[in-house]
């Protein structure tokens, strides 16, 4: 009799415990990852040294992704243009090596000049022309460069992109 009650209790309690573990309202339901890249305008090789935030020609690119609740894929660009260009009309990220050398991976016209020396882009949702996974993997492979276009007849100015740091998917709980 006692064994029968214990067995019945196990069959009643075990499913409730499993369901509560699956439906935990406090469980984290989103994951986030990021990667940051640097470069210097006019330099076509990967950069091995630190690049100061105020250094002329400093290029910064950040890619951020969240999956699960409120997913997004976002790109942020900042470039210290002092001594290189007077204005920025568009920023491009291209593939650096074969195959498809020069293939456009990302472009943005959304930005503003700060004291005529730094062009800051707004955090922008990735919208192509290539898939997010292709952009991410090309950057991660060290196979990309940034190009600044001035909107004049001057040729664009390039900077090879080098990964500074990255983080794998991790819980993104608030």
N, C-alpha and C positions, 0 to 999 in steps of 0.2 A: 504494500500500500504506500509506504513512504517512498519507495523507489519510483512508483508510478507518478506520484506528485512531483518528484524531482525531475523526472523525465519530461512531464508535461510543462513544467516551468521552463526548462531549457528550450523546448520548442516554441514557447511563447516569447521568451525574453531574447533569444538569439536573433530572430528576424528584426525585432525592434532595435537592438543594438546595431545591427548591420545597416538598417535604414537610417538611423540617426547619424551614423558615420558618413553615409553617402549624402545626406541632406543637411550637413552641418552649415548653418547660416553664417558661421564665422570663417568658413574655409575660404582660402584665397582662390579666386576664380580667374585670375589674369596672370600672365607672365610677360616680362619685359626683357629686352636685350638692346644693346647699344654698341656703337663703334665710333671712334673719333680718328680723324686723319689730319695731317699737316702737310705743308709744302711751302715753297718760296717761289714767288713769281720769277720767271726766267731760268729756273733750275729744272732740268729734265731728268735728273737722277733721283732715286729715293734719298730722303734726308735722314742722316744718322744722328744728327746732333739736336739739341733742344732748340726750339724756335720760340723766341720771346713774343708775347702778345703784341708788343708795340714795334716789333721789328718790321722795317719796310719790306713789303712784299709777302708778309706772312699770310698763309692761306689756312683756313680751318673749315673742316666739313664734319658734320655729325649726322649719323643715321640712327634712328631710334624706331623700335617696333614693339608693339604690345599686341598680344593675342589673348583670346578669351573674352572677358567683359570689356566693352568699349575698345575694340581693336583699332589700331592705327599703324601707319608706316609713314615716317616723317623725316624730312631732310632739313638741315640748317646749315647755312653758309655764312662765313665772315672772312673778309679779305682786307688787309691793310694795303691800300693802293698808293699811298704816298710815295712819290718818286717814280711811279710806273705809269699810271694813267690819271686823268683828271675827272673822268666820269665812267660809270658802268651802266650799260644798257641791258646786258644779259650775261648770265653766268652759265657755263656748260660744264658737264663732266663727260669725258670721253674715254673709251677703251684705248690703252696705250700700245699694245702689241698685237701681232697677228694671232688669229685671224680677225678680220673686221677692225683693223687699225682705224682709229678715229671715229668709230661708231658712237653716236650720241646715246648716253645712258640717262642723263638728267639735264634739265635746263630750268632756269628761273629768271624772271624779270622782276620779281617781288623783293624789293630791298630799298635801302635808303643810305645816303651818305651821312656820316657823322664827322663834323668838322673838316670836311673835304679830305679826309685821310683814310677813313675806314668805311667800307661798304658792308652793311649788315643785311642779310636776308632774313625774311620772316620765316618762322618755322612753317614748313610747307608740306602738305600731304603729297606723297609720291604719286605721280600720275603718268609715268612713262617717260620716254617712249618704249622702254624695255620693262620687263617684269621686275618686281621688287627683288625676287630671288636672284635674278641676273645682276642687278645693280649691286646687291649685297655681296655676292660671290666674287664679282670682278674687283670690287674695292678690297675685299678680304685677301684676294690673291696678289694684291699690290700692282694691279694692272690698269690703273686709271690715272688720268691727269685732269686738272681743271683749266678752263679757258675763260678769260675775261674779255668781253666784247664791249667796245666803247660807244658804238653807234656812229662812229666816224669812219673815215677811210683808213684809219690806222689798223694794222693787223692785230689779231687777238694776242693777249699775253698768256703764257702757259705756266703751270706749276705741276710737277709730278706729285701725286698724293702718296703719303706713307702713313701706315697705321700707327697711331700713338698709343691707344689702349682700346680694349673692348671688353664686354661682359657677356657671358652666355645667358640664355633664358634663366630668369630667376623670378620668384614670386613677386607680384606687384600688388600688394595689399595696402589699403588705406584704412 
